Structure formats: C-alpha cells, structure tokens
Amino acid sequence: MNADHAPAARPLRIALVAGEASGDTLGAGLIQALKISHPDAVFIGIGGPRMIAEGLQSRVPMERLSVMGLVEVLGRLRELLRIRKELVAWLIEQKPDVFIGIDAPDFTLGVERKLREVGIATVHYVSPSVWAWREKRVLGIQKSTDLMLTLFPFEEEVYRKHQVAVRCVGHTLADEIPLQPDREAARATLGIAQDAQLLALMPGSRNGELRKLGLLFLQTASWCLQREPQLRFVMPCASEDRKQQMQAIIAESGIDLPLILLDGQAHQALAACDAVLIASGTATLEAMLFKRPMVVAYRMAGLTFKILKRLVKVGHVSLPNLLAKREVVPEFLQDDATPEAMGPALLKLLAPTPERAETQEIFMCLHEMLRRNADEAAAEAVLDLLRQKGKLQ
C-alpha cells in the first residue's frame, strides 16, 4: 500500500479511574501531560470535575466510589461491586491501550487484574500502604499491574523486593505549590486582616469525615478561643454539599465562632493561616508543602480502628511524619482526639519557638525532595510502558 494512502493511526485510548478528590487532581495533571504529546488521545473511565474538565468521559459520578474505612464500606459493597463489574465489561469492550487506576486500591486493583488477564496494559498510580501493613498485598498487586507509580521515594523498596516494576514520580502538589507561599496575598484574597491570628480547620472532604470530625474541630476551636479571644478561623469546604453539611453541624452545636466557611480555596486557607487543625490524609501533605504547623486528628468506626491497630506496623499515620521518619507534627487518633488534648497543642504552634523553625526546615527539605515534575514523569512512565507493549513507536 502506498504510504500516502496508509490508514491513519488510531488515537490512543486511555482509561483512568479515580475515587476521590486527591486522585482527581493527580488524574487531571496526568491527562494534561499526556495530551502534550498525544493531543488526539481519548480518555475514558471514572473521574471528578478536574479530570472531566481535561476531557475525561466519566461513566459514573466519582462520588459513588468515595467511601472511608474498612467497616463503613460494607454498607456500600453491593453497589461498588456492581459498578466495578459493569465497568470491567465496558472497558473490555472499549479495548483501551492502557488502564490507569489512581489510588482507591480496593476498587481499582480488581479492575486492573481483570483487564490485564485479557491483555490490556495496566498502571497503578499511588501505592497502597503496603509498607505499613499487609505487605503480602504486593503479591496481588504483582498479578494486577504492569507498573506501579509511587508518590514517595520510600515506597519503591518493597516493590523492587517483589519484582514489581516501579517508578517514583513525586507529587504534583509539590510542583504546584510554591516553595515560599505568599501569605499576604492569600489573606488579601480571603479578606483576612494581615495582623490577625488565623487558624484553619480542615476536618476532611467526605461526608463521613465531617460526621466524625466536624463537631470535634468546632469544639477544639471553641476551647482555643476561650483562652485566646483574638483568634479567627477559616474552614475550606470541598463542595456545596459539604458546606451545607458543616452549616448544619454548626447550627446544631450552638457554638459561636468567628469562622468563615470557604467554597473550596483550601490552598488559600493554608497559605493564609498561622496553624491548622487537620484530618489525617492528603491534606496533611498540602499543609506540609505550605510549611504550616499542624495538629493532625482522625476518628473512624471503632471496629475499623481496632482492626487497623492490630495490622499497622508503622508508628505514625500522617504523611509529614511518615516522610520525615519521625514525629514532626502531633497526632491525635480516636479517643485521644479531644478538645482538651488538641487545643493546647494547637495554641503551642502559634508561638515562634525553635521547634517550630526546625519543623519548617524539615518541611522545606521534604518539599524539595518531592519536586520531580510529577505529571510529566507519570505521563512519560505510561508512554514508556506503551512502547514496551508495542502500542507506540
């Protein structure tokens, strides 16, 4: 056949699934980076508003996958299994060149295994906490994925030990957040006085987290305010639903605080604040990257906590402590998370102490370590895999 009349190459078809807001951020950055070299690529799967804005055709709302805890998932198990079964059948029909599961391992690794069995290349983006508990899960991951993309350097070792292809790409938030945040500009944007003492309250982005932590964070803020009446508070809300939920919690509590509820704007809140009371999770990484001192709290279903306490083999839960390999931020979990315990720890962070200066130096070192152009690095790793599989020249 004459080269001038050769059929055009089929655009890359890339399937992605993210289960919550942090995965949506990673997925959006990855799609954006892949489009630079493959602007005609087609993106399908499940994602949130950021991935959809980048061109993803999402099969179901991402919120249907968002559920926390081991016990809590049981109430949604039938629905999640149905969604996964239908998604797998649809993706086998669609024949994407690669499937990328972003975090949400209990959902996405099962999809990866089924697709890999029929010859579809698979990538898992964000390592499950195999280094913390149930390392044998790596054997299942080995059967599910062709390539593991990790966010943090310390995660690579366990995969190499089990002969799983792995690449650390860093974290897109470390690239996005400046090394020196502009506190004055953030306060001007939010209408906060430059000389105000400001605490950010970040009890989480999910319904279940607000139910367990929303009132606790208000009570802790009230404890602090009674002792430091000049304090002001901001709370970024992940969505309109979460904002309405928090307004209902405030009304029911009867607690009166000088508190501004924000529509999103988590980064502005972190840049503007002096310290933060924060739920354990990705948000602690964001607070670390903004160099903000923090108190970390978490509560979950009692049975979930008992199970995890027996299984987890690391001494910390928050990302700053895991990355630093020691306690640089105080953690209050389950019954230890009380206003009387967290309030003093939070007020202590407002004083300019040598410990605070040392923590900020550690945060800066960790930020620099995680800056690896994550979106581009992840995209290049995916394209390298496609070349190995003969999907790309």
C-alpha positions in Angstrom: 0.0 0.0 0.0 1.2 3.5 -0.9 2.3 5.3 2.3 0.2 8.3 1.2 -2.9 6.1 1.5 -2.0 4.3 4.7 -4.8 4.4 7.3 -4.2 7.0 10.0 -3.0 5.6 13.3 -5.8 5.2 15.8 -5.7 7.8 18.6 -4.5 6.4 21.9 -7.4 5.3 24.1 -6.5 5.7 27.8 -8.8 4.6 30.6 -8.5 6.1 34.1 -10.4 5.6 37.3 -10.1 7.9 40.4 -12.1 7.5 43.5 -11.8 10.8 45.4 -10.6 14.4 45.2 -6.9 13.8 45.6 -7.0 11.2 42.8 -9.0 13.6 40.6 -6.1 16.1 41.0 -3.5 13.5 40.0 -5.6 12.2 37.1 -6.2 15.7 35.7 -2.5 16.5 35.8 -1.7 13.2 34.1 -4.2 13.7 31.4 -2.9 17.2 30.8 0.7 15.9 30.4 -0.4 13.1 28.1 -2.2 15.5 25.8 1.0 17.4 25.2 2.5 14.6 23.1 -0.9 13.0 22.1 -3.5 15.8 21.7 -5.9 13.5 20.0 -5.9 10.8 22.8 -9.3 9.7 24.1 -9.8 9.5 27.9 -12.5 7.3 29.4 -13.3 5.9 32.8 -14.4 7.4 36.1 -13.2 10.8 37.5 -14.1 14.0 39.1 -14.6 17.6 37.9 -10.9 18.2 37.3 -10.4 15.1 35.1 -13.7 15.8 33.3 -12.5 19.4 32.6 -9.4 17.9 30.9 -11.6 15.7 28.6 -12.3 12.5 30.5 -15.6 10.8 29.6 -16.8 9.7 33.1 -19.1 6.7 33.3 -20.5 7.4 36.7 -20.0 10.2 39.3 -16.8 9.8 41.1 -18.5 10.3 44.5 -20.1 6.9 44.1 -16.6 5.4 44.7 -15.7 7.6 47.7 -16.1 5.7 51.0 -13.8 5.6 54.0 -12.9 2.8 56.5 -12.9 -1.0 56.5 -16.3 -1.4 58.2 -18.0 1.6 56.5 -17.6 0.1 53.0 -19.8 -2.8 53.9 -23.0 -0.8 53.5 -22.0 0.2 50.0 -20.3 -3.1 49.0 -23.1 -4.4 46.7 -23.2 -1.1 44.8 -19.4 -0.9 44.5 -19.2 -4.4 43.2 -21.9 -3.8 40.6 -20.2 -0.6 39.4 -16.9 -2.5 39.1 -18.4 -5.4 37.2 -20.2 -3.2 34.7 -17.0 -1.0 34.3 -14.8 -4.1 33.6 -17.2 -5.4 31.0 -17.5 -2.0 29.3 -13.7 -1.5 29.3 -13.1 -4.9 27.8 -15.5 -3.9 25.1 -13.7 -0.5 24.6 -10.2 -2.1 24.4 -8.2 0.9 25.8 -4.5 0.8 25.2 -3.8 1.2 28.9 -5.8 1.3 32.1 -4.6 3.6 35.0 -6.1 3.0 38.4 -5.5 6.1 40.6 -5.4 5.2 44.3 -8.7 3.6 45.6 -6.9 0.2 45.6 -9.8 -1.9 46.8 -11.7 -0.8 43.7 -9.1 -0.2 41.1 -6.7 -3.2 41.6 -9.6 -5.6 41.0 -10.3 -3.8 37.7 -6.6 -3.9 36.8 -6.4 -7.6 37.3 -9.4 -8.4 35.1 -8.2 -6.1 32.3 -4.6 -7.5 32.5 -6.0 -11.0 32.1 -7.4 -10.0 28.7 -4.1 -8.4 27.6 -4.8 -4.7 28.4 -1.7 -2.9 29.9 -2.3 -1.7 33.5 -0.8 1.0 35.7 -1.5 1.7 39.3 -0.8 5.3 40.4 -0.4 5.9 44.2 0.9 3.0 46.2 -1.4 1.4 48.8 0.2 1.5 52.3 1.9 -1.9 51.8 4.9 -0.6 53.7 2.6 0.0 56.7 0.5 -3.2 56.8 -0.2 -6.4 54.9 3.0 -6.3 52.8 1.8 -9.6 51.2 -0.7 -7.5 49.2 2.2 -6.8 46.9 1.8 -10.4 45.6 -1.8 -9.5 44.5 -0.5 -6.2 43.0 2.1 -8.1 41.1 -0.7 -10.0 39.3 -2.8 -6.9 38.7 -0.5 -4.2 37.4 2.3 -3.9 34.8 3.7 -0.7 36.5 3.4 0.9 39.9 3.8 4.7 40.1 4.6 5.9 43.6 4.5 9.4 45.0 7.2 9.0 47.7 10.7 7.6 47.4 10.5 5.3 50.5 7.7 3.3 48.8 9.8 1.9 46.0 11.8 -0.6 48.0 9.0 -3.0 48.8 8.0 -3.3 45.1 11.5 -3.9 43.9 11.9 -6.6 46.6 8.9 -8.4 45.0 10.0 -7.8 41.4 7.1 -5.3 40.6 8.1 -2.6 38.0 8.0 0.7 39.9 8.8 4.3 39.3 8.7 7.2 41.8 7.3 10.3 40.1 7.0 12.6 43.1 3.8 14.5 43.9 2.1 17.0 41.6 1.2 19.2 44.6 4.9 19.6 45.4 5.3 21.0 41.8 2.2 23.2 42.0 2.7 24.7 45.5 5.5 27.3 45.6 8.4 26.8 48.0 7.6 30.1 49.6 3.8 30.6 49.8 2.5 34.2 49.7 0.7 34.7 53.0 -0.1 38.3 52.4 -1.7 37.7 49.0 -3.8 34.8 50.4 -5.1 37.0 53.2 -5.9 39.8 50.8 -7.8 37.3 48.6 -9.8 36.0 51.6 -10.4 39.4 53.2 -8.4 38.5 56.3 -6.5 41.2 58.2 -2.8 40.9 57.9 -2.3 41.1 61.6 -5.0 38.5 62.6 -4.1 35.3 64.3 -5.7 32.8 62.0 -6.3 29.0 62.5 -7.5 26.9 59.6 -9.9 24.0 60.4 -9.8 21.1 57.9 -11.9 18.2 59.1 -11.9 16.4 55.7 -13.6 16.4 52.3 -16.0 13.5 52.7 -19.4 13.2 54.3 -18.2 10.5 56.8 -15.2 12.6 57.9 -17.3 15.6 58.6 -19.8 13.5 60.6 -16.9 12.2 62.8 -14.7 15.3 62.9 -16.8 18.4 62.2 -18.2 18.9 65.7 -14.9 17.9 67.3 -13.0 20.5 65.3 -15.6 23.2 66.3 -15.3 22.2 70.0 -11.5 22.4 69.8 -11.6 25.8 68.1 -14.0 27.0 70.9 -11.6 25.7 73.5 -8.8 27.8 71.9 -11.0 30.9 71.5 -11.9 30.9 75.2 -8.1 31.2 76.0 -7.1 33.4 73.1 -10.1 35.6 72.2 -8.3 37.3 69.3 -8.2 34.1 67.2 -10.0 33.9 63.9 -10.9 30.7 61.9 -11.4 29.6 58.3 -12.7 26.3 57.1 -12.5 25.4 53.4 -15.4 23.2 52.2 -14.7 20.7 49.4 -18.2 21.2 47.8 -21.5 22.9 48.3 -22.9 19.6 49.9 -20.0 19.6 52.4 -20.6 23.3 53.1 -24.3 22.7 53.8 -23.4 19.7 56.0 -21.0 21.9 58.0 -23.5 24.7 58.4 -26.0 22.2 59.8 -23.3 20.9 62.3 -22.5 24.4 63.4 -26.2 25.3 63.9 -26.9 22.1 65.8 -23.8 22.6 68.0 -24.7 26.1 69.2 -21.0 27.0 69.1 -20.4 30.6 68.1 -17.1 31.2 66.4 -15.5 34.0 64.3 -15.4 31.4 61.4 -15.5 31.8 57.7 -16.7 28.9 55.6 -14.9 28.9 52.3 -16.0 27.5 48.9 -13.0 25.3 48.2 -10.0 27.6 48.5 -8.1 25.1 50.6 -4.7 26.4 49.3 -5.6 30.0 50.1 -6.6 29.0 53.6 -3.3 27.1 54.1 -1.3 30.0 52.7 -3.1 32.5 54.9 -3.2 30.7 58.2 -0.8 30.6 61.1 -1.5 27.0 62.0 -4.0 24.3 61.1 -6.1 21.6 62.8 -6.4 18.9 60.1 -7.7 15.4 59.4 -5.1 12.8 58.5 -4.9 12.3 54.8 -3.6 14.1 51.7 -4.5 17.4 53.2 -1.6 17.0 55.7 0.8 16.8 52.7 -0.7 20.1 51.4 -0.2 21.7 54.8 3.4 20.5 54.9 4.1 21.9 51.5 2.7 25.3 52.6 5.1 25.0 55.6 2.2 25.4 58.1 2.5 23.9 61.6 -0.4 21.5 62.2 -2.2 19.2 64.6 -3.4 16.0 63.0 -6.6 14.3 64.1 -8.6 11.3 63.0 -11.6 9.2 64.1 -13.1 6.2 62.4 -15.5 3.5 63.3 -14.4 1.7 66.5 -14.1 -1.7 64.8 -12.1 -0.3 61.9 -9.7 1.3 64.4 -9.3 -1.9 66.4 -8.5 -3.9 63.2 -6.0 -1.3 61.9 -4.3 -1.0 65.2 -3.5 -4.7 65.1 -2.4 -4.7 61.5 -0.4 -1.5 61.1 3.3 -1.8 61.7 4.4 1.9 61.5 4.2 4.3 64.4 2.7 7.3 62.5 -0.3 7.9 60.3 0.3 11.5 58.9 2.3 11.9 55.7 4.7 14.6 57.2 5.7 12.1 60.0 6.0 9.2 57.5 8.2 11.2 55.2 10.4 12.5 58.0 10.5 9.1 59.6 9.8 10.6 63.0 7.2 12.7 64.7 7.4 16.3 63.5 3.7 17.0 63.9 1.5 15.8 66.8 -1.2 13.2 66.0 -4.4 12.6 68.0 -6.3 9.5 67.0 -9.6 8.0 68.0 -10.3 8.5 71.8 -7.1 10.7 72.1 -8.7 13.2 69.8 -10.3 15.6 72.3 -10.5 19.4 72.5 -8.7 19.3 75.9 -5.8 17.4 74.2 -5.7 19.1 70.8 -6.4 22.7 72.0 -3.1 23.1 74.0 -1.1 21.5 71.1 -2.7 23.9 68.6 -2.0 27.0 70.7 1.6 25.9 71.2 2.1 26.1 67.5 1.3 29.8 67.4 4.4 30.7 69.4 7.7 31.3 67.4 9.8 28.5 69.0 13.0 26.8 67.9 10.9 23.6 67.4 8.6 25.4 65.0 11.6 26.8 63.0 13.1 23.3 62.8 9.8 21.8 61.6 9.6 24.4 58.8 13.1 23.5 57.7 12.2 19.8 57.6 9.1 20.7 55.6 11.2 22.6 53.1 13.6 19.7 52.6 10.7 17.3 52.1 9.1 19.7 49.6 12.3 19.9 47.6 12.6 16.1 47.6 9.1 15.6 46.2 9.5 18.1 43.4 10.0 15.8 40.3 7.7 17.3 37.7 5.2 14.5 38.7 2.6 15.0 35.9 5.3 14.8 33.2 7.1 12.0 34.9 3.9 9.9 35.3 3.0 10.6 31.7 6.4 9.5 30.4 6.3 6.3 32.5 2.9 5.4 31.0 4.2 6.1 27.5 7.3 4.0 28.1 5.1 1.1 29.1 3.0 1.5 25.9 6.3 1.4 23.9 7.3 -1.8 25.7 3.9 -3.3 24.9 4.2 -2.3 21.2 1.4 0.2 21.4 3.7 3.1 20.5 6.7 3.5 18.2 
